[in-house]
Amino acid sequence: MIELHRLRAFVAVAEEGHITRAAGKLGMQQPPLSRLVQGLEAQLGCRLLRRMPRGVEPTEAGLALLEEARAVLARASRVEDAVRRTARGEAGRLAVGFTSSAALHPFG
């Protein structure tokens, strides 16, 4: 299973087109970011980025991953929001029941 931090790293590199700029955006150094992307390539068994003289660009496999990774990361963000809203009582389920004999049994 692909870890979310690897997907975030890959998306940042693919969007920036440059590993060093992506590292800055993510608040990390370039070597660990390069290792994350290389580990993802090893895990998937294919090249995801084409190294260019001035940066990188996604391969066809990388473009496919980029599209899917964006969707997965967006969904993961929505999951976090839903859980937090529910924990604060802003979301959840409310069940209301009614019986026709309720009027015959006043409160108090």
Secondary structure as GFF3:
##gff-version 3
##sequence-region A 1 108
A	DSSP	alpha_helix	4	16	.	.	.	ID=ss1
A	DSSP	alpha_helix	19	26	.	.	.	ID=ss2
A	DSSP	alpha_helix	30	44	.	.	.	ID=ss3
A	DSSP	beta_strand	49	52	.	.	.	ID=ss4
A	DSSP	beta_strand	55	58	.	.	.	ID=ss5
A	DSSP	alpha_helix	60	87	.	.	.	ID=ss6
A	DSSP	three_ten_helix	100	104	.	.	.	ID=ss7
###
